[in-house]
Amino acid sequence: MLAVLGTSRAAAQGPLDALDASRGDEERVTALDLRREAARAPLSIPLPPLDAEQLSAARDNWRERMVSEHASARVFGAMLAPMMRAGLPAAELRRVADMARQELDHAVLCARVLSALGAPAVHEMPRLDDVPFHEDASPLEAVVRNAISIGCCSETVAVALVATEREQAGPPAVRRVLDQILRDEVKHSRFGWRLVGSLAPKLSTRERDGVDAYLVDVFSHQLRFHAPFLDMPSSDAKAASIGAPHGASNWAIFVDVMLGVVIPGLERAGLGAHAAWAEATRAEPGTA
């Protein structure tokens, strides 16, 4: 699941059974419908005793994750052109193409859990903003920007969040789904850090200044993307065992990863992450 600059978090609304044909082409609602895929390999998830609100929270979280994972595939696809322009090896391009497929696979995994929780695996897609092309940057700088935003930030935070969910999971089927997602998220995070580690030393002074300026936007977006955690209820252990969110804990995990992993890691790569985080937090009051 990515928090990529330019994307928005899917609202946890009810599933759509039909598109609204009365809207104009530009406003028409599109839906992600994975009911057929979920039905091909159904999961059996014994539910702990939950009230309606707890079950609804778990369903909403898996529904939102399903849409977010599906939408993330386009982000990895958008990485390919800048990497080609920068002359990266074909093996690296194939890895990124595989990552796009893995995000689509994650969406199906989430759909299977959602279906097992008694909800149809269909939901409105959020408005998908264009992935930045970084036309103001050199090809090398553009690749480093994407690697930071996607791998070093979004995927690194995702590793910590999914790992925590995996520890809290109760039913074996839920654990297996989170295991598979986590394995891929770890690979995506490591890929981003490896690219930054190998490419950042090659940046010119001007390119490095451009990346440092971009870090403020990346961090501000991360703060806005994860801010909904602050308004989420805190699920108990039974609800968390099937995927209901614990908002306060998730926010704390996000901040800990940014401060303890992301910012120090980028500083070691020679980038001005501390200063960028300070500026981003000043610009996003009420978050960190």
C-alpha positions in Angstrom: 0.0 0.0 0.0 1.5 3.3 -1.1 1.2 6.8 0.1 2.5 8.3 -3.1 2.6 12.0 -3.8 -0.5 12.8 -5.8 -2.7 9.9 -4.6 -5.5 10.1 -2.1 -6.7 7.7 0.6 -9.9 5.9 -0.3 -12.9 6.8 1.8 -14.4 4.0 3.7 -17.9 4.1 2.1 -20.3 1.3 1.4 -19.6 -1.0 -1.6 -21.0 -0.1 -5.0 -23.3 -2.6 -6.7 -23.6 -0.4 -9.8 -22.0 2.6 -11.4 -23.9 5.9 -11.4 -24.7 6.1 -15.1 -26.5 9.4 -14.6 -23.2 11.3 -14.3 -21.2 12.8 -17.1 -18.2 11.0 -18.5 -15.8 13.1 -16.5 -17.7 12.6 -13.2 -18.8 9.0 -13.6 -18.0 6.8 -10.7 -15.7 3.8 -11.4 -15.7 0.7 -9.2 -13.1 -1.9 -8.5 -15.0 -5.2 -8.6 -13.0 -8.2 -7.5 -15.9 -10.4 -6.5 -15.2 -13.0 -9.2 -11.5 -13.2 -8.2 -12.3 -13.6 -4.6 -14.8 -16.3 -5.3 -12.2 -18.4 -7.3 -10.2 -19.0 -4.1 -12.5 -18.4 -1.1 -11.1 -18.1 2.4 -12.6 -19.5 5.6 -12.2 -17.1 8.5 -13.8 -18.0 11.8 -14.8 -14.8 13.4 -14.3 -14.0 17.1 -17.4 -12.6 18.9 -17.7 -9.0 17.6 -20.3 -6.4 17.7 -21.5 -4.8 14.4 -19.3 -1.8 14.8 -16.1 -3.8 15.2 -17.0 -6.1 12.2 -17.7 -3.0 10.1 -14.4 -1.4 11.0 -12.5 -4.6 9.9 -14.5 -4.7 6.7 -13.8 -1.0 6.0 -10.1 -1.5 6.5 -9.8 -4.4 4.2 -12.0 -2.7 1.6 -9.8 0.4 1.7 -6.7 -1.6 1.5 -8.0 -3.5 -1.5 -8.6 -0.3 -3.4 -5.3 1.2 -2.3 -3.2 -1.9 -3.3 -4.9 -2.0 -6.7 -4.3 1.7 -7.3 -0.6 1.3 -6.2 0.1 -0.8 -9.3 0.0 2.2 -11.5 2.7 3.9 -9.4 5.2 1.2 -10.0 4.3 1.3 -13.7 5.0 5.0 -13.8 8.5 4.3 -12.4 9.5 2.6 -15.6 9.8 5.5 -18.0 12.1 7.6 -15.7 14.2 4.5 -15.1 14.5 3.9 -18.8 15.5 7.5 -19.4 18.2 7.2 -16.7 19.6 4.1 -18.4 19.0 1.7 -15.5 19.6 -2.0 -16.3 16.8 -4.1 -17.8 16.9 -6.3 -14.7 15.9 -3.4 -12.6 13.0 -2.6 -14.9 11.7 -6.1 -14.7 11.8 -5.9 -10.9 9.6 -2.9 -11.0 7.2 -4.5 -13.4 6.9 -7.4 -11.1 6.2 -5.0 -8.2 3.2 -3.6 -10.1 1.9 -7.1 -10.6 2.4 -7.9 -6.9 0.3 -4.8 -5.9 -2.5 -6.2 -8.1 -2.2 -9.6 -6.4 -2.4 -7.9 -3.0 -5.7 -6.3 -4.0 -7.1 -9.8 -4.8 -5.8 -11.1 -1.4 -7.6 -8.3 0.3 -10.7 -9.0 -1.7 -10.7 -12.6 -0.5 -10.5 -11.5 3.1 -13.2 -9.0 2.6 -15.5 -11.6 1.1 -14.7 -14.0 3.9 -15.8 -11.3 6.4 -19.2 -11.2 4.6 -18.9 -8.1 2.5 -18.8 -8.0 -1.3 -15.4 -7.3 -2.8 -16.4 -4.2 -4.7 -15.8 -0.5 -3.9 -15.7 2.9 -5.5 -12.2 3.9 -6.7 -10.9 7.2 -5.5 -9.9 9.9 -7.9 -6.5 8.8 -9.2 -4.3 11.8 -9.6 -1.4 11.6 -12.1 1.8 10.2 -10.8 4.4 13.0 -11.0 6.7 12.9 -14.0 9.3 15.2 -12.5 9.7 17.2 -15.6 11.8 19.8 -13.7 14.4 17.1 -12.8 17.1 15.3 -14.7 16.4 11.6 -15.4 18.7 10.5 -12.5 17.1 12.9 -10.0 13.6 11.8 -11.1 14.5 8.1 -10.3 15.9 9.1 -6.9 12.8 11.1 -6.1 10.5 8.2 -7.0 12.7 5.7 -5.0 12.4 7.9 -2.0 8.7 8.6 -2.2 7.7 5.0 -3.0 10.3 2.7 -1.5 12.0 4.6 1.3 8.8 6.3 2.6 5.6 4.5 1.6 6.8 1.0 1.5 9.0 1.3 4.5 6.1 2.5 6.6 3.9 -0.2 5.1 6.3 -2.9 6.3 6.0 -1.7 9.9 2.2 -1.4 9.7 1.7 -4.8 8.1 4.1 -6.5 10.4 2.2 -5.2 13.4 -1.1 -6.3 11.9 0.5 -9.7 11.2 1.5 -10.0 14.9 -2.1 -9.2 16.0 -3.8 -11.5 13.5 -5.8 -14.4 14.9 -7.3 -16.6 12.1 -4.6 -18.5 10.2 -6.0 -17.4 6.8 -5.6 -13.7 7.8 -2.0 -14.4 8.9 -1.2 -16.1 5.6 -2.6 -13.1 3.6 -0.6 -10.6 5.7 2.5 -12.8 5.4 2.4 -12.7 1.6 1.8 -9.0 1.5 4.6 -8.3 4.0 7.1 -10.4 2.0 6.5 -8.2 -1.0 6.4 -4.9 0.9 9.8 -5.8 2.3 11.2 -6.3 -1.2 9.7 -3.0 -2.4 11.2 -1.1 0.5 14.6 -2.7 0.1 14.5 -1.9 -3.6 13.9 1.8 -2.9 16.7 2.0 -0.4 19.1 0.1 -2.7 18.4 2.6 -5.5 18.9 5.6 -3.3 22.1 4.1 -1.9 23.6 3.5 -5.3 22.3 6.6 -7.2 22.4 9.4 -4.6 26.2 9.6 -4.6 26.0 10.2 -8.4 23.8 13.3 -8.0 25.3 16.7 -8.9 25.0 19.5 -6.4 22.1 20.9 -8.3 20.3 17.6 -8.4 20.9 17.0 -4.7 19.4 20.4 -4.0 16.4 19.4 -6.1 15.9 16.2 -4.2 16.2 18.0 -0.8 13.5 20.5 -1.9 11.3 17.6 -3.0 11.7 15.9 0.4 9.5 18.6 1.9 6.7 17.7 -0.4 7.2 14.0 0.1 7.1 14.3 3.9 4.1 16.7 3.8 2.2 14.2 1.7 3.1 11.3 4.1 1.8 13.4 7.0 -1.5 14.1 5.2 -1.9 10.6 4.0 -1.5 9.0 7.4 -3.3 11.8 9.4 -6.7 9.9 9.2 -5.2 7.4 11.7 -5.6 10.2 14.3 -9.4 10.2 13.9 -9.8 6.4 13.8 -11.1 4.5 16.8 -8.8 2.1 18.7 -9.9 -1.4 18.1 -9.7 -4.1 20.8 -7.6 -7.3 20.4 -10.5 -9.3 19.0 -11.3 -6.8 16.3 -7.6 -6.2 15.5 -7.2 -10.0 15.1 -9.3 -9.8 11.8 -7.9 -6.5 10.6 -9.7 -3.7 12.3 -7.4 -0.7 12.7 -6.0 0.8 15.9 -5.7 4.4 14.8 -3.5 5.8 17.6 -1.1 2.9 17.4 -0.9 3.1 13.6 -0.1 6.8 13.8 2.6 6.2 16.4 4.1 3.5 14.2 4.2 5.8 11.2 6.0 8.6 13.2 8.4 6.1 14.7 9.4 4.8 11.3 9.8 8.2 9.8 12.0 9.4 12.7 13.8 6.2 13.4 14.3 4.7 9.9 13.5 7.0 7.0 15.0 10.3 8.0 18.3 8.8 9.4 18.6 6.6 6.3 18.2 9.5 3.9 20.7 11.5 6.0 23.2 8.7 5.6 22.7 9.0 1.8 23.8 12.6 2.0 20.3 14.2 1.8 18.8 16.9 4.0 16.0 14.8 5.5 16.1 16.4 9.0 15.6 19.9 7.8 12.9 18.7 5.3 10.9 16.9 8.0 11.1 20.0 10.3 9.7 22.1 7.5 7.0 19.6 6.6 5.8 19.3 10.1 5.6 23.1 10.4 3.4 23.2 7.3 1.1 20.4 8.6 -0.1 21.5 12.0 -2.1 19.0 14.0 -0.1 16.1 12.8 3.5 15.4 14.0 
